[in-house]
Amino acid sequence: MKRFLPCLLLLGVVTACNNPQKKEMEPIKWPDAKAPVAEIIPHKRMIHGDTVVDNYYWMIDYFKKGADSTKVVDYLKAENAYLDTMMKGTEKFQADLFKEMKGRIKEKDESVPVFKNGYFYYSRTEDGQQYYKYCRKKGSLSAAEEILLDVDALAKGHSYYSATGFSISPDNKLLAFGVDKVSRRQYTIQVKNLETGEIYKDA
């Protein structure tokens, strides 16, 4: 019996693989679209004594708001338009895939609390929200919750928002944190008064 079951399972697999009624996947028919080509503008840079030619250095103007920043945006729009055209036939599949992956994510969740200087610190997420809330409870996990930073609220109106590097002052009254609004990992340090709720203008 022990030898019979594996053989039976193997037979089922082979039968399924050789099933003539099994449909083969249709080959993908890509749209007849021409991909945009980024302009080559050689730029020489001296790095550690070596001369390096960067043909696409002009793209950095987008972040530095230079003379070619508009040209960079136009190129990115062309790339996005090309992507939309090429992927047009997969829109339903993308939506179904996104829905399935989202359905496997626990949206309402909470991190493991960390005790420091009299408080339990943790972050929690809520259903339908993209970011989180940074919170604490004094002395006990059954104590009242204090929301130190509502990142969901702070992120409103921004296409990108990241808050990180939380640091509490020794007297538990001030919160320092870093904010990045352009996804360049260049953070502005801000300070919030936890007693008044004010985020200081100095940064």
Secondary structure as GFF3:
##gff-version 3
##sequence-region A 1 203
A	DSSP	alpha_helix	4	17	.	.	.	ID=ss1
A	DSSP	beta_strand	43	47	.	.	.	ID=ss2
A	DSSP	beta_strand	50	54	.	.	.	ID=ss3
A	DSSP	three_ten_helix	57	60	.	.	.	ID=ss4
A	DSSP	alpha_helix	61	64	.	.	.	ID=ss5
A	DSSP	alpha_helix	69	86	.	.	.	ID=ss6
A	DSSP	three_ten_helix	88	90	.	.	.	ID=ss7
A	DSSP	alpha_helix	91	103	.	.	.	ID=ss8
A	DSSP	beta_strand	109	110	.	.	.	ID=ss9
A	DSSP	beta_strand	114	116	.	.	.	ID=ss10
A	DSSP	beta_strand	119	125	.	.	.	ID=ss11
A	DSSP	beta_strand	133	138	.	.	.	ID=ss12
A	DSSP	beta_strand	145	150	.	.	.	ID=ss13
A	DSSP	alpha_helix	151	154	.	.	.	ID=ss14
A	DSSP	beta_strand	162	168	.	.	.	ID=ss15
A	DSSP	beta_strand	174	180	.	.	.	ID=ss16
A	DSSP	beta_strand	188	193	.	.	.	ID=ss17
###
